[in-house]
Amino acid sequence: MGRNAGLSRRSFLAGTTGAGAAIRLGLPVLDAMLNPNGNAYASQEPVESRFVLWFNGNGIPERYWIPAETGAGYRMTPCLSPLAPFRNDIHVISGLDNPAARISTTGNEHHRAMSGLFSGKAYTGRGAGGPSFDHVLSGSIGGQSRFRSLQVGVCQESHGDNIHRNLTWSGRNQALPPEMVPHDLFDRIFGVRDAAWVARKKSILDAVRDSASSLESTLGEADRQRLDQYMTSIRDLERSISELPPDYQTVMEPENEGDMRDWPRIAKIQSDLLAHALASRQTRIASYMLTKAQSLTRFPWLGYTTLRHHDYTHHNPNTPEQQRTLRDIARWHVEEFAYLVARLKSIREGDGTLLDHCCLLFVHEHAEANEHKNNGLAVLLAGHANRMTTGVHTATTGVIGDLYLAIANDLFGVPMKEFPSANRKLDGIAA
């Protein structure tokens, strides 16, 4: 089988840069770490399940996003079409409510929706009313990883308020900001703060080459190939980041109306970095904020630069032309989600893939964007962690907190008895 039962699942590659900075390069799950069946570690502990909370701002054009049919025979809508190859890996859920968004507080509909959606509590006037679901879940399953949770961001344009810019909250008004610059996210994941790397003149692989060679000599052929592919993908990421324009190393000012950055390019790099963090078990919990709440993103790659996303949702949004614009924007959001799903599915892990050990939850702050709808929300689940139900569209009733209870209890074995605004655990999430 080419397995070496003596290799700990916590093994890593170690090295030191020329400036003395220590590097600890996490490893993906190798056959040498597993039992003979490849379905658990040699210690018989199961391979860890991971959770990703994935978000894009504003909302959706419901007619182009939500399937008309339920069950396994639903037809892929124009917005969901990028997920067609992964039909059996996703579960479309519609009909959820966000009641905390309707509690009368300060702020606009976006402020209230964001706080209610993730914390189940009313907006405070400064931020979320309590910890977000991903942070609550990380308290139960995130403690044994290098990062209890990891926050990732892409598009930077926003109105500048905390509730617009942040997805994960450790408590009332306590945001955990997403890392939006690929250079900095790379350094955080791989633990590098070295002048040569910052200038992108060397590879971090140079520092761990001796450690990698030593490990490779103990591995079977399949694991040697996997290790080589893993290190090659890291080098490819280094090149992708080094080729970005210099100004991509900074975060732009809020409400910059002239920004035309290549956000799809950044999104894919950030997704690749997140895939590495999950594959090497640096974290079990992550949030991914593609665009901000009340998003001000422009879309030059789609040919839409006259207005920003939020403006498009309110400028004659029900005309055929504007509905097509919103359709194309929402389809791009799904394309980026599909890219991450594909990356996770391409990474072999044990007797399956990394996606088989993941649960991804894709949400928006509203349903129909122009109306700021907080009922009838549509979400996506992707992955196969703990017998997730996939391949269907479910039209349900309940609140977003009910879904969180189901994810915690049924998919991660976390005995979460309550979540703010939740009524009961949603049925049908796991087979």
C-alpha beads as a LAMMPS data file, in Angstrom:
LAMMPS data file: protein, C-alpha beads

431 atoms
430 bonds

1 atom types
1 bond types

-500.0 500.0 xlo xhi
-500.0 500.0 ylo yhi
-500.0 500.0 zlo zhi

Masses

1 110.0

Atoms # bond

1 1 1 0.000 0.000 0.000
2 1 1 2.986 2.311 0.345
3 1 1 1.880 3.465 3.799
4 1 1 4.073 4.404 6.731
5 1 1 1.978 4.168 9.890
6 1 1 4.697 6.028 11.794
7 1 1 3.942 9.355 10.086
8 1 1 1.926 11.579 12.380
9 1 1 -1.001 13.503 10.945
10 1 1 0.552 16.564 12.599
11 1 1 3.795 16.254 10.619
12 1 1 5.053 19.320 8.780
13 1 1 8.041 20.545 6.793
14 1 1 10.333 22.856 8.738
15 1 1 13.053 25.255 7.716
16 1 1 14.634 28.650 8.254
17 1 1 14.937 31.506 5.809
18 1 1 18.190 33.349 5.187
19 1 1 17.036 36.042 7.610
20 1 1 16.341 33.461 10.301
21 1 1 12.553 33.350 9.968
22 1 1 11.128 29.960 10.900
23 1 1 8.868 28.186 8.404
24 1 1 6.435 25.387 9.241
25 1 1 4.812 24.102 6.079
26 1 1 1.704 22.049 6.840
27 1 1 1.209 18.827 4.886
28 1 1 -1.907 17.525 3.171
29 1 1 -3.374 14.212 4.297
30 1 1 -1.000 11.504 3.022
31 1 1 -1.628 7.782 2.767
32 1 1 1.183 7.278 5.278
33 1 1 -0.947 8.984 7.926
34 1 1 -3.983 6.749 7.383
35 1 1 -5.222 3.276 8.239
36 1 1 -5.098 0.562 5.545
37 1 1 -8.588 1.469 4.320
38 1 1 -7.697 5.135 3.924
39 1 1 -10.874 6.259 5.688
40 1 1 -9.366 7.327 9.026
41 1 1 -6.011 8.161 10.556
42 1 1 -3.799 5.319 11.781
43 1 1 -4.976 6.190 15.298
44 1 1 -8.543 5.479 14.039
45 1 1 -9.506 9.105 14.485
46 1 1 -11.682 10.242 11.549
47 1 1 -10.332 12.664 8.989
48 1 1 -11.441 16.129 10.109
49 1 1 -14.490 17.815 8.590
50 1 1 -14.113 21.502 7.657
51 1 1 -16.615 24.347 7.343
52 1 1 -16.526 27.390 5.046
53 1 1 -19.003 30.265 5.306
54 1 1 -19.059 31.893 1.844
55 1 1 -20.695 35.244 1.127
56 1 1 -21.398 37.783 -1.596
57 1 1 -23.086 41.108 -1.026
58 1 1 -26.455 42.638 -1.936
59 1 1 -28.742 39.849 -3.047
60 1 1 -29.996 37.918 -6.048
61 1 1 -32.395 38.205 -9.003
62 1 1 -34.684 35.418 -7.775
63 1 1 -36.131 34.499 -11.175
64 1 1 -32.646 33.688 -12.489
65 1 1 -31.254 32.171 -9.282
66 1 1 -33.868 30.025 -7.485
67 1 1 -35.005 26.852 -9.296
68 1 1 -38.738 26.570 -9.991
69 1 1 -38.713 22.828 -9.302
70 1 1 -37.859 21.037 -6.065
71 1 1 -36.306 17.655 -5.439
72 1 1 -33.666 15.910 -7.531
73 1 1 -35.229 16.874 -10.864
74 1 1 -34.837 20.635 -10.573
75 1 1 -33.499 22.543 -13.562
76 1 1 -30.315 24.543 -13.184
77 1 1 -31.090 28.252 -13.392
78 1 1 -28.928 30.722 -15.361
79 1 1 -27.211 31.934 -12.192
80 1 1 -26.548 28.424 -10.874
81 1 1 -25.335 27.086 -14.232
82 1 1 -21.607 27.271 -13.278
83 1 1 -22.397 24.567 -10.692
84 1 1 -23.874 22.150 -13.233
85 1 1 -20.768 19.892 -13.140
86 1 1 -21.169 19.705 -9.367
87 1 1 -24.901 19.066 -9.227
88 1 1 -24.430 15.998 -7.033
89 1 1 -22.183 17.963 -4.674
90 1 1 -24.643 20.745 -3.810
91 1 1 -27.964 21.260 -2.038
92 1 1 -30.049 24.301 -2.986
93 1 1 -32.234 25.504 -0.103
94 1 1 -34.818 28.270 -0.449
95 1 1 -37.463 29.775 1.814
96 1 1 -35.416 30.690 4.890
97 1 1 -36.178 33.746 7.003
98 1 1 -33.908 36.240 8.789
99 1 1 -36.223 37.606 11.514
100 1 1 -33.555 39.531 13.439
101 1 1 -33.150 41.795 10.396
102 1 1 -36.621 43.174 11.041
103 1 1 -35.938 44.247 14.609
104 1 1 -36.169 48.030 14.641
105 1 1 -32.712 49.466 15.305
106 1 1 -30.426 52.070 13.830
107 1 1 -28.845 51.510 10.428
108 1 1 -30.299 50.614 7.051
109 1 1 -31.622 47.323 5.698
110 1 1 -28.114 46.063 4.914
111 1 1 -26.813 46.755 8.430
112 1 1 -29.726 44.920 9.997
113 1 1 -29.632 42.023 7.540
114 1 1 -25.933 41.343 8.087
115 1 1 -26.176 41.270 11.870
116 1 1 -29.253 39.051 11.841
117 1 1 -27.898 36.726 9.165
118 1 1 -24.696 35.832 10.961
119 1 1 -25.303 36.456 14.660
120 1 1 -29.073 35.997 14.834
121 1 1 -29.230 39.268 16.769
122 1 1 -30.154 42.857 15.993
123 1 1 -27.642 45.362 14.659
124 1 1 -26.133 47.381 17.507
125 1 1 -25.384 50.580 15.607
126 1 1 -21.702 49.623 15.479
127 1 1 -21.618 45.976 14.475
128 1 1 -23.153 42.544 14.863
129 1 1 -25.191 41.873 17.984
130 1 1 -23.179 38.799 18.931
131 1 1 -20.760 36.143 17.650
132 1 1 -21.320 34.839 14.141
133 1 1 -22.193 31.203 13.560
134 1 1 -18.794 30.304 12.107
135 1 1 -17.080 31.686 15.204
136 1 1 -19.425 29.806 17.529
137 1 1 -18.704 26.580 15.618
138 1 1 -14.964 27.242 15.779
139 1 1 -15.189 27.256 19.567
140 1 1 -16.082 23.558 19.434
141 1 1 -13.978 22.222 16.559
142 1 1 -11.351 24.855 15.763
143 1 1 -9.118 24.682 18.808
144 1 1 -6.773 21.907 17.647
145 1 1 -5.809 23.679 14.414
146 1 1 -3.111 26.279 13.928
147 1 1 -5.851 28.826 13.182
148 1 1 -9.050 28.530 15.156
149 1 1 -10.629 30.173 12.105
150 1 1 -9.408 31.936 8.997
151 1 1 -11.044 34.986 7.430
152 1 1 -10.585 35.607 3.700
153 1 1 -11.780 38.534 1.580
154 1 1 -11.619 39.597 -2.063
155 1 1 -13.398 42.736 -3.331
156 1 1 -12.660 45.721 -1.125
157 1 1 -15.229 48.344 -2.141
158 1 1 -17.733 49.083 0.610
159 1 1 -19.468 51.890 2.421
160 1 1 -16.853 51.537 5.132
161 1 1 -18.963 50.530 8.152
162 1 1 -17.846 47.537 10.197
163 1 1 -21.013 45.628 9.407
164 1 1 -20.405 46.080 5.657
165 1 1 -16.774 45.042 5.712
166 1 1 -16.761 42.063 8.079
167 1 1 -18.286 38.603 8.014
168 1 1 -16.949 36.929 11.162
169 1 1 -17.658 38.310 14.640
170 1 1 -16.147 36.965 17.857
171 1 1 -18.753 38.807 19.942
172 1 1 -20.933 41.889 20.092
173 1 1 -19.269 44.593 17.952
174 1 1 -16.069 42.502 17.807
175 1 1 -15.162 41.913 14.166
176 1 1 -12.524 39.528 12.849
177 1 1 -11.588 41.300 9.581
178 1 1 -10.958 39.286 6.414
179 1 1 -7.479 39.252 4.909
180 1 1 -7.979 40.766 1.455
181 1 1 -4.404 41.031 0.141
182 1 1 -3.056 37.754 -1.319
183 1 1 0.525 38.587 -0.319
184 1 1 -0.519 38.923 3.323
185 1 1 -2.780 35.861 3.300
186 1 1 0.084 33.797 1.869
187 1 1 2.425 35.045 4.580
188 1 1 -0.121 34.276 7.272
189 1 1 -0.823 30.721 6.076
190 1 1 2.794 29.791 5.451
191 1 1 4.271 31.731 8.359
192 1 1 6.740 33.814 6.362
193 1 1 7.951 37.310 7.207
194 1 1 11.203 37.549 5.318
195 1 1 12.569 40.385 3.184
196 1 1 13.543 38.083 0.325
197 1 1 10.063 36.587 0.214
198 1 1 8.310 39.941 0.584
199 1 1 10.242 41.118 -2.466
200 1 1 9.309 37.800 -4.141
201 1 1 12.945 37.084 -5.012
202 1 1 13.007 33.616 -3.455
203 1 1 10.630 30.737 -2.824
204 1 1 9.656 29.524 0.641
205 1 1 10.272 26.032 -0.735
206 1 1 14.002 26.760 -0.687
207 1 1 13.867 26.840 3.112
208 1 1 12.149 23.463 3.484
209 1 1 13.825 21.550 0.680
210 1 1 16.021 19.461 2.995
211 1 1 13.053 18.619 5.191
212 1 1 11.014 17.655 2.131
213 1 1 13.772 15.416 0.772
214 1 1 14.088 13.648 4.108
215 1 1 10.340 13.028 4.277
216 1 1 10.112 11.957 0.660
217 1 1 12.597 9.152 1.221
218 1 1 10.176 7.518 3.691
219 1 1 7.068 7.713 1.491
220 1 1 5.476 5.383 -1.001
221 1 1 5.198 6.325 -4.663
222 1 1 1.667 7.757 -4.448
223 1 1 2.592 9.964 -1.494
224 1 1 5.787 11.137 -3.188
225 1 1 3.727 12.241 -6.176
226 1 1 1.210 13.957 -3.896
227 1 1 3.959 15.787 -2.018
228 1 1 5.531 16.915 -5.301
229 1 1 2.160 18.153 -6.598
230 1 1 1.535 19.973 -3.337
231 1 1 4.854 21.799 -3.412
232 1 1 4.476 22.591 -7.108
233 1 1 1.097 24.166 -6.414
234 1 1 2.682 26.338 -3.725
235 1 1 5.288 27.527 -6.191
236 1 1 2.551 28.277 -8.728
237 1 1 0.799 30.379 -6.083
238 1 1 4.010 32.279 -5.394
239 1 1 4.321 33.102 -9.082
240 1 1 0.676 34.163 -9.348
241 1 1 1.078 36.555 -6.437
242 1 1 4.411 37.931 -7.623
243 1 1 2.864 38.771 -11.000
244 1 1 0.156 40.985 -9.509
245 1 1 0.502 44.758 -10.093
246 1 1 2.333 46.516 -7.228
247 1 1 -0.752 48.393 -6.029
248 1 1 -2.519 45.086 -5.355
249 1 1 -0.434 44.841 -2.172
250 1 1 -2.531 47.585 -0.546
251 1 1 -6.143 47.892 0.518
252 1 1 -7.973 50.665 -1.306
253 1 1 -9.933 53.392 0.446
254 1 1 -13.669 52.826 0.980
255 1 1 -16.014 54.191 -1.678
256 1 1 -13.301 54.510 -4.304
257 1 1 -15.444 54.979 -7.394
258 1 1 -12.700 54.501 -9.952
259 1 1 -11.220 51.165 -8.916
260 1 1 -10.992 48.619 -11.723
261 1 1 -9.004 45.820 -10.158
262 1 1 -9.165 42.316 -11.572
263 1 1 -11.226 40.803 -8.792
264 1 1 -11.730 37.413 -10.508
265 1 1 -7.950 37.035 -10.575
266 1 1 -7.719 37.878 -6.869
267 1 1 -10.661 35.608 -6.022
268 1 1 -9.004 32.579 -7.562
269 1 1 -5.712 33.213 -5.771
270 1 1 -7.559 33.622 -2.469
271 1 1 -9.512 30.420 -3.130
272 1 1 -6.278 28.562 -3.907
273 1 1 -4.768 29.835 -0.667
274 1 1 -7.843 28.785 1.288
275 1 1 -7.741 25.344 -0.324
276 1 1 -4.130 25.000 0.845
277 1 1 -5.050 26.015 4.384
278 1 1 -7.866 23.471 4.482
279 1 1 -5.862 20.687 2.814
280 1 1 -2.952 21.067 5.235
281 1 1 -5.388 21.323 8.157
282 1 1 -4.138 24.755 9.189
283 1 1 -7.773 25.439 10.030
284 1 1 -11.131 23.679 10.105
285 1 1 -13.215 26.858 9.928
286 1 1 -13.044 29.681 7.398
287 1 1 -15.143 32.554 6.106
288 1 1 -14.824 33.870 2.564
289 1 1 -16.209 37.313 1.701
290 1 1 -16.222 37.630 -2.096
291 1 1 -17.892 41.063 -2.058
292 1 1 -18.924 43.357 0.761
293 1 1 -22.404 44.024 2.059
294 1 1 -24.167 46.746 0.071
295 1 1 -21.367 46.093 -2.403
296 1 1 -19.904 48.937 -4.471
297 1 1 -18.023 46.600 -6.793
298 1 1 -17.739 47.394 -10.509
299 1 1 -17.440 44.611 -13.086
300 1 1 -15.163 45.512 -16.007
301 1 1 -14.683 41.815 -16.845
302 1 1 -18.452 41.629 -17.448
303 1 1 -18.614 44.967 -19.264
304 1 1 -20.574 46.638 -16.442
305 1 1 -18.769 49.750 -15.231
306 1 1 -21.375 52.502 -15.513
307 1 1 -22.753 51.735 -12.048
308 1 1 -21.668 49.829 -8.977
309 1 1 -23.404 46.625 -7.893
310 1 1 -25.619 48.257 -5.269
311 1 1 -26.636 50.951 -7.761
312 1 1 -27.564 48.331 -10.359
313 1 1 -29.894 46.659 -7.847
314 1 1 -31.876 49.903 -7.387
315 1 1 -31.665 51.608 -10.803
316 1 1 -34.703 50.396 -12.783
317 1 1 -33.988 46.870 -11.507
318 1 1 -37.129 45.281 -12.963
319 1 1 -36.501 46.209 -16.582
320 1 1 -35.419 43.291 -18.795
321 1 1 -32.029 44.897 -19.437
322 1 1 -31.275 45.467 -15.763
323 1 1 -32.482 41.997 -14.795
324 1 1 -30.006 40.551 -17.281
325 1 1 -27.263 42.692 -15.744
326 1 1 -28.101 41.408 -12.260
327 1 1 -28.254 37.872 -13.662
328 1 1 -24.733 38.156 -15.068
329 1 1 -23.357 39.623 -11.845
330 1 1 -24.940 36.894 -9.721
331 1 1 -23.673 34.230 -12.127
332 1 1 -20.141 35.559 -11.656
333 1 1 -20.564 35.165 -7.887
334 1 1 -21.552 31.537 -8.437
335 1 1 -18.631 31.020 -10.832
336 1 1 -16.198 31.928 -8.069
337 1 1 -17.969 29.631 -5.624
338 1 1 -17.823 26.849 -8.235
339 1 1 -14.084 27.456 -8.623
340 1 1 -13.534 26.809 -4.909
341 1 1 -15.738 23.705 -5.027
342 1 1 -13.716 22.409 -7.978
343 1 1 -10.418 23.064 -6.197
344 1 1 -11.528 21.151 -3.114
345 1 1 -12.829 18.300 -5.237
346 1 1 -9.511 18.069 -7.103
347 1 1 -7.521 17.408 -3.919
348 1 1 -7.369 13.748 -2.995
349 1 1 -7.794 13.038 0.702
350 1 1 -7.900 9.520 2.092
351 1 1 -10.428 7.386 0.241
352 1 1 -12.098 10.455 -1.295
353 1 1 -11.437 14.142 -1.817
354 1 1 -11.116 17.223 0.352
355 1 1 -14.643 18.220 -0.704
356 1 1 -15.911 14.959 0.806
357 1 1 -14.759 16.264 4.191
358 1 1 -16.099 19.813 3.778
359 1 1 -19.334 21.699 4.209
360 1 1 -19.528 25.016 2.372
361 1 1 -22.449 27.364 3.035
362 1 1 -23.077 30.106 0.436
363 1 1 -25.283 32.980 1.649
364 1 1 -26.302 36.570 0.757
365 1 1 -27.597 39.340 3.008
366 1 1 -30.910 39.499 1.109
367 1 1 -33.098 37.542 -1.255
368 1 1 -34.390 39.938 -3.957
369 1 1 -31.908 42.809 -3.719
370 1 1 -34.067 45.772 -4.702
371 1 1 -36.701 44.912 -2.100
372 1 1 -34.147 44.119 0.631
373 1 1 -36.044 40.890 1.258
374 1 1 -35.175 39.122 4.490
375 1 1 -37.570 36.232 3.969
376 1 1 -37.417 33.615 1.250
377 1 1 -33.620 33.548 1.439
378 1 1 -31.850 31.091 -0.869
379 1 1 -28.591 29.407 0.143
380 1 1 -26.308 26.688 -1.151
381 1 1 -24.652 23.848 0.715
382 1 1 -21.740 22.091 -0.984
383 1 1 -19.663 19.095 0.053
384 1 1 -20.216 15.735 1.667
385 1 1 -19.225 16.097 5.318
386 1 1 -20.976 13.450 7.397
387 1 1 -23.506 12.289 4.788
388 1 1 -24.716 15.722 3.668
389 1 1 -27.845 15.661 1.516
390 1 1 -26.918 16.752 -2.013
391 1 1 -28.303 16.765 -5.536
392 1 1 -31.628 18.375 -4.641
393 1 1 -33.450 21.683 -4.259
394 1 1 -35.426 21.980 -1.022
395 1 1 -38.078 24.653 -0.568
396 1 1 -38.501 24.937 3.170
397 1 1 -39.802 27.094 5.965
398 1 1 -37.769 28.139 8.951
399 1 1 -35.082 30.631 9.801
400 1 1 -31.383 30.833 9.060
401 1 1 -30.626 29.896 12.677
402 1 1 -32.497 26.602 12.170
403 1 1 -30.041 25.781 9.387
404 1 1 -27.101 26.621 11.647
405 1 1 -28.408 24.237 14.308
406 1 1 -28.640 21.472 11.695
407 1 1 -25.119 22.093 10.400
408 1 1 -23.647 22.054 13.909
409 1 1 -25.532 19.021 15.199
410 1 1 -25.990 16.845 12.126
411 1 1 -22.822 17.555 10.139
412 1 1 -20.227 18.321 12.815
413 1 1 -21.564 16.503 15.853
414 1 1 -21.563 19.689 17.909
415 1 1 -24.461 19.613 20.413
416 1 1 -25.649 23.157 19.769
417 1 1 -29.022 23.410 21.499
418 1 1 -29.820 26.980 20.536
419 1 1 -28.781 29.884 18.353
420 1 1 -30.295 33.382 18.502
421 1 1 -33.543 33.576 16.483
422 1 1 -33.553 29.795 15.827
423 1 1 -36.710 27.798 16.547
424 1 1 -35.805 24.220 15.718
425 1 1 -33.163 22.233 13.893
426 1 1 -33.857 22.183 10.147
427 1 1 -34.559 18.685 8.810
428 1 1 -33.128 17.119 5.684
429 1 1 -29.544 18.438 5.856
430 1 1 -27.974 15.010 6.395
431 1 1 -29.016 11.652 4.939

Bonds

1 1 1 2
2 1 2 3
3 1 3 4
4 1 4 5
5 1 5 6
6 1 6 7
7 1 7 8
8 1 8 9
9 1 9 10
10 1 10 11
11 1 11 12
12 1 12 13
13 1 13 14
14 1 14 15
15 1 15 16
16 1 16 17
17 1 17 18
18 1 18 19
19 1 19 20
20 1 20 21
21 1 21 22
22 1 22 23
23 1 23 24
24 1 24 25
25 1 25 26
26 1 26 27
27 1 27 28
28 1 28 29
29 1 29 30
30 1 30 31
31 1 31 32
32 1 32 33
33 1 33 34
34 1 34 35
35 1 35 36
36 1 36 37
37 1 37 38
38 1 38 39
39 1 39 40
40 1 40 41
41 1 41 42
42 1 42 43
43 1 43 44
44 1 44 45
45 1 45 46
46 1 46 47
47 1 47 48
48 1 48 49
49 1 49 50
50 1 50 51
51 1 51 52
52 1 52 53
53 1 53 54
54 1 54 55
55 1 55 56
56 1 56 57
57 1 57 58
58 1 58 59
59 1 59 60
60 1 60 61
61 1 61 62
62 1 62 63
63 1 63 64
64 1 64 65
65 1 65 66
66 1 66 67
67 1 67 68
68 1 68 69
69 1 69 70
70 1 70 71
71 1 71 72
72 1 72 73
73 1 73 74
74 1 74 75
75 1 75 76
76 1 76 77
77 1 77 78
78 1 78 79
79 1 79 80
80 1 80 81
81 1 81 82
82 1 82 83
83 1 83 84
84 1 84 85
85 1 85 86
86 1 86 87
87 1 87 88
88 1 88 89
89 1 89 90
90 1 90 91
91 1 91 92
92 1 92 93
93 1 93 94
94 1 94 95
95 1 95 96
96 1 96 97
97 1 97 98
98 1 98 99
99 1 99 100
100 1 100 101
101 1 101 102
102 1 102 103
103 1 103 104
104 1 104 105
105 1 105 106
106 1 106 107
107 1 107 108
108 1 108 109
109 1 109 110
110 1 110 111
111 1 111 112
112 1 112 113
113 1 113 114
114 1 114 115
115 1 115 116
116 1 116 117
117 1 117 118
118 1 118 119
119 1 119 120
120 1 120 121
121 1 121 122
122 1 122 123
123 1 123 124
124 1 124 125
125 1 125 126
126 1 126 127
127 1 127 128
128 1 128 129
129 1 129 130
130 1 130 131
131 1 131 132
132 1 132 133
133 1 133 134
134 1 134 135
135 1 135 136
136 1 136 137
137 1 137 138
138 1 138 139
139 1 139 140
140 1 140 141
141 1 141 142
142 1 142 143
143 1 143 144
144 1 144 145
145 1 145 146
146 1 146 147
147 1 147 148
148 1 148 149
149 1 149 150
150 1 150 151
151 1 151 152
152 1 152 153
153 1 153 154
154 1 154 155
155 1 155 156
156 1 156 157
157 1 157 158
158 1 158 159
159 1 159 160
160 1 160 161
161 1 161 162
162 1 162 163
163 1 163 164
164 1 164 165
165 1 165 166
166 1 166 167
167 1 167 168
168 1 168 169
169 1 169 170
170 1 170 171
171 1 171 172
172 1 172 173
173 1 173 174
174 1 174 175
175 1 175 176
176 1 176 177
177 1 177 178
178 1 178 179
179 1 179 180
180 1 180 181
181 1 181 182
182 1 182 183
183 1 183 184
184 1 184 185
185 1 185 186
186 1 186 187
187 1 187 188
188 1 188 189
189 1 189 190
190 1 190 191
191 1 191 192
192 1 192 193
193 1 193 194
194 1 194 195
195 1 195 196
196 1 196 197
197 1 197 198
198 1 198 199
199 1 199 200
200 1 200 201
201 1 201 202
202 1 202 203
203 1 203 204
204 1 204 205
205 1 205 206
206 1 206 207
207 1 207 208
208 1 208 209
209 1 209 210
210 1 210 211
211 1 211 212
212 1 212 213
213 1 213 214
214 1 214 215
215 1 215 216
216 1 216 217
217 1 217 218
218 1 218 219
219 1 219 220
220 1 220 221
221 1 221 222
222 1 222 223
223 1 223 224
224 1 224 225
225 1 225 226
226 1 226 227
227 1 227 228
228 1 228 229
229 1 229 230
230 1 230 231
231 1 231 232
232 1 232 233
233 1 233 234
234 1 234 235
235 1 235 236
236 1 236 237
237 1 237 238
238 1 238 239
239 1 239 240
240 1 240 241
241 1 241 242
242 1 242 243
243 1 243 244
244 1 244 245
245 1 245 246
246 1 246 247
247 1 247 248
248 1 248 249
249 1 249 250
250 1 250 251
251 1 251 252
252 1 252 253
253 1 253 254
254 1 254 255
255 1 255 256
256 1 256 257
257 1 257 258
258 1 258 259
259 1 259 260
260 1 260 261
261 1 261 262
262 1 262 263
263 1 263 264
264 1 264 265
265 1 265 266
266 1 266 267
267 1 267 268
268 1 268 269
269 1 269 270
270 1 270 271
271 1 271 272
272 1 272 273
273 1 273 274
274 1 274 275
275 1 275 276
276 1 276 277
277 1 277 278
278 1 278 279
279 1 279 280
280 1 280 281
281 1 281 282
282 1 282 283
283 1 283 284
284 1 284 285
285 1 285 286
286 1 286 287
287 1 287 288
288 1 288 289
289 1 289 290
290 1 290 291
291 1 291 292
292 1 292 293
293 1 293 294
294 1 294 295
295 1 295 296
296 1 296 297
297 1 297 298
298 1 298 299
299 1 299 300
300 1 300 301
301 1 301 302
302 1 302 303
303 1 303 304
304 1 304 305
305 1 305 306
306 1 306 307
307 1 307 308
308 1 308 309
309 1 309 310
310 1 310 311
311 1 311 312
312 1 312 313
313 1 313 314
314 1 314 315
315 1 315 316
316 1 316 317
317 1 317 318
318 1 318 319
319 1 319 320
320 1 320 321
321 1 321 322
322 1 322 323
323 1 323 324
324 1 324 325
325 1 325 326
326 1 326 327
327 1 327 328
328 1 328 329
329 1 329 330
330 1 330 331
331 1 331 332
332 1 332 333
333 1 333 334
334 1 334 335
335 1 335 336
336 1 336 337
337 1 337 338
338 1 338 339
339 1 339 340
340 1 340 341
341 1 341 342
342 1 342 343
343 1 343 344
344 1 344 345
345 1 345 346
346 1 346 347
347 1 347 348
348 1 348 349
349 1 349 350
350 1 350 351
351 1 351 352
352 1 352 353
353 1 353 354
354 1 354 355
355 1 355 356
356 1 356 357
357 1 357 358
358 1 358 359
359 1 359 360
360 1 360 361
361 1 361 362
362 1 362 363
363 1 363 364
364 1 364 365
365 1 365 366
366 1 366 367
367 1 367 368
368 1 368 369
369 1 369 370
370 1 370 371
371 1 371 372
372 1 372 373
373 1 373 374
374 1 374 375
375 1 375 376
376 1 376 377
377 1 377 378
378 1 378 379
379 1 379 380
380 1 380 381
381 1 381 382
382 1 382 383
383 1 383 384
384 1 384 385
385 1 385 386
386 1 386 387
387 1 387 388
388 1 388 389
389 1 389 390
390 1 390 391
391 1 391 392
392 1 392 393
393 1 393 394
394 1 394 395
395 1 395 396
396 1 396 397
397 1 397 398
398 1 398 399
399 1 399 400
400 1 400 401
401 1 401 402
402 1 402 403
403 1 403 404
404 1 404 405
405 1 405 406
406 1 406 407
407 1 407 408
408 1 408 409
409 1 409 410
410 1 410 411
411 1 411 412
412 1 412 413
413 1 413 414
414 1 414 415
415 1 415 416
416 1 416 417
417 1 417 418
418 1 418 419
419 1 419 420
420 1 420 421
421 1 421 422
422 1 422 423
423 1 423 424
424 1 424 425
425 1 425 426
426 1 426 427
427 1 427 428
428 1 428 429
429 1 429 430
430 1 430 431
